């Protein structure tokens, strides 16, 4: 079956869509865990048939440093990783995880930002009703052309630090208000003036995407207006991508990613932080 064009592919697809288009897509398992649990081990224990494993640390993130914990990788590195997984310039990709898509969203956003065809599998691993496989998949390499990350879809530190525009924090409320500080957080709190729309609030308790009117209402209730130029951030630029896909899905348009996130902003104690 012919793959849909990038324009026609929404940011989320369901399991029925994947089953209908299975022969024309690469399925990507992007499981990754903040506590260091091995995503590869989870993949080896059972993955969607034909799915390739995408190592977030190797291919979707550069080295931690002054620009945060998970900066975007060098375009050459990303291209090499995608090529090794059988993802080429014209490949349609459906990515999933076991966390409602909040991790796999990083891969989907990166591909879509470069004009690629990519979507999240709504409901992730649990949405697939068929049997899982345990054998690793070894795809034939594809041609993925390195491209610079588009500045138009990225926000920088000086911009968010200036306190202008609509900045949305995708972290859970307890991290946003400062009542919880993870070991990866330089400080507690959030960027002054930021709105809080936890990315996991986009999902039902079963890990499915909420109806579009509910997603819109949640962003609107937080203060996001139609036509606003939204910047999304989180701790390190991973789960913030889920909010960007949800914003697009809900008709707010394409926002921008502040990939450095709280890990970059809060690293300098001279920058103000808000709590509560």
C-alpha positions, 0 to 999 in steps of 0.5 A: 500500500502506498504510504501517505504523504507527510502532509496527510499523516496526522501526528497520531494513528491508531492500531487499526490504521497501522494494521491497514498500512503495515506493509508501507511503514517502519515500526519503531520501538522507542522505549526508554526509562529515566531510571536507567532501566534498559529499553533494549531489554524491554524490546527483546522481551517482546515488541510489535512484529517487525519493529526496530529498536531505536536507542534514544541515547545513541540516536535521538540525543547528543551528549549531556552538557551545558545545553542540557541533558538530552540535546539534539544529536548532530544531524550526521549522527541522527542520519546514520542511526535512521539509516541503520534502522531502515528509515530513509528519506521517504520512509513512513514511521510509526513509533511507540513506547509503553508510556502513552507515547511521551518518550516515542514522541521525541523520534516522531517530532524529530522526523516531522521537524525535518519534513519526514513522515512519522506518527505516534501509535495511539496507546503504544504497545498495549494498543496492539492486539496481536502477538509480540515478537522477541527476535531482533529485526535487522533491516537493510540500511536506507538512505537518510540525508543529514539535514540541519535542525530547523531553527524555525521549530526551535526556541533558545535559552535567551528567548525563554529567559526573556519571559515573552510568548507562551511557554508551556511546561510539559512536566508533571505538576509536582515538578512544575510547582517545585514540590518534587525535585528529581535528581536530574533537576538542577533546582526545583520549580519552573521558568517564570511565566510558564504555563503547565500542561503535563503531557501525561494529562493528554492521555486517558488512564489507559494511555490513549490520547484523549478526545481532541476537544478535551486536549484543546480544553486542557491547553485552553484552560492553562492559558494557551490561545489560538494563534499563540506561538507556543514554546514547549519544554520539559526537563530535557526536551523529550516529553515536551515533544508529546505536547507539541504533537498534541498541540498540532493534533488539537488544531493549535498549529506547530509550536517550537521545542526548547530542547534544553529545558529545565536542565539547561535553564536551571543550571545557572543559579542566577536565572530566576525560578518560580515555585507554586 
